[in-house]
Amino acid sequence: MADVAQALPLNSSRPLLRVRDLAKYFDVSPPFITRALNREGRTLLKAVDGVSFEIPKGKTFSLVGESGCGKSTVARLVVQLYHPTKGSVEFDGTDLAALSSRRAMEPVRKRMQMIFQDPYASLNPRWRVADIIAEPIRAHNLIEGERSVLRRVGELLEQVRLSPRDGEKFPHEFSGGQRQRISIARALASNPEFLVCDEPTSALDVSVQAQILNLMKDLQRELGLTYLFISHDLAVVYHISDYVGVMYLGRLVEWSDARSVFHAPRHPYTRMLLDAIPDLEMTGRQRIPVAGEVPSPIHPPSGCHFHPRCPFANERCRAESPVLSHHDDREVACHAVEENRLPQTGAAAPA
């Protein structure tokens, strides 16, 4: 694999997050007796299969792709909710796999937090909002004295454009957008540097999505936050991202700075995703329709996983799996790009 660091114009010698050859396999085998009777081996679902990228401090890296491509699994691997089958996650130069105890992991946990997709399920309905936000403060012993803790909770609520008086209420008294603001306030309670955002706006109305995205961008500027942003919505990704990675069946097929990916996509799958965006400006841009559905991740196609749906596939694509390699200003895993078999095309950015 090419050195992925070459793809990004990093402003510092060491990125805040570096992911190397990350993989997560789930055992989905039938019971042992069934396998013994049918003389079958174990069945593995390769949810993430050799993903590599890095995120500079203060920037947003977004992962996009269809449902089931492994985006959320990457997010959970980064925050150590899952342990990787192989590969490594380095946070500010520290290999998280080397932190074997909860005590060793605690300093890192304060510096990275996660915002979940569903604001209705991620907040304890029996707790008042003040207790929900104060939980990280109390868990990490960041502030002494209950009065000081509640004062900090009020500051956090104001930071996410809510009122300190809202701390007395329960989650069911808020709308979806307000609940997500509470989730963001809870994530900020431990003064983190890095936030993993797992589709934080997908359960919200479009107008509310814009409010939450603007809030997140404001907080990033004010606090110097670094984001790993997971989404399937290209319009959302376009407006919040500095860098974009495109995933397909557990693999990263293309990644670069956001402008390059949206205005000059190289991988056929990236082009397919962008072609799905309506051409509201009537530019007359050429579209190459891609038929078919996402194959089963349990029994993926041989060679390039995308070849059954790719109009540019040949025998090499069906037999040989491509690896990420450096092309111009990005990393792409595609034999057709390597052999210059693709027509040149641009893509309109989302409105």
NORHUVEN-V884886 format. One record per backbone hydrogen bond with DSSP energy under -0.5 kcal/mol. NH is the residue of the N-H (numbers start at 1). CO is the residue of the C=O. Records with the same first field share a line. If there is no record, write none. Layout:
NH->CO / CO
This chain:
2->324
4->2
6->3
7->4
8->5
10->8
16->55
17->55
18->90
19->53
20->88
22->51
23->86
24->48
26->45
28->26 / 43
35->31
36->32
37->33
38->34
39->35
40->35
45->26
46->44 / 297
47->24 / 45
48->24
49->250
50->22
51->22
53->19
55->17
59->56
61->227
62->60 / 243
63->229
64->245
69->66
74->70
75->71
76->72
77->73
78->74
79->75
80->77
81->76
82->76
85->23
86->23
88->20
90->18
91->89 / 94
92->16 / 90
94->91
95->93
96->89 / 94
98->95
99->96
100->98
105->101
106->102
107->103
108->105
109->105
110->106
111->107 / 108
112->108
113->194
115->196
116->114
119->117
121->118
122->118
125->123
127->124
129->169
130->167
131->128
132->128
133->129
134->130
135->131
137->133
138->134
139->135
140->136
141->138
142->137
149->145
150->146
151->147
152->148
153->149
154->150
155->151
156->152
157->153
158->154
159->155
160->156
161->158
162->157
166->163
167->164
168->165
169->166
171->127
173->170
174->171
179->175
180->176
181->177
182->178
183->179
184->180
185->181
186->182
187->183
188->184
189->185 / 186
190->187
191->188
193->111
194->111
195->226
196->113
197->195 / 228
198->115 / 196
199->197 / 230
202->199
204->201
209->205
210->206
211->207
212->208
213->209
214->210
215->211
216->212
217->213
218->214
219->215
220->216
221->217
222->218
223->219
224->220
225->220
226->193
227->59
228->195
229->61 / 227
230->197 / 228
231->63
234->232
237->233
238->234
239->235
240->236
241->237
242->60
243->60
244->256
245->62
246->254
247->64 / 245
248->251
250->69
251->248
253->246 / 251
254->246
255->331
256->244
258->242
261->257
262->258
263->259
264->260
271->267
272->268
273->269
274->270
275->271
276->272 / 273
277->274
280->278
282->279
289->287
291->289
304->317
307->304
309->306
310->306 / 307
313->310
318->314
319->315
320->316
325->332
327->330
330->327
331->255
332->325
333->253
334->332
338->334
339->335
340->337
341->336
342->336
347->263
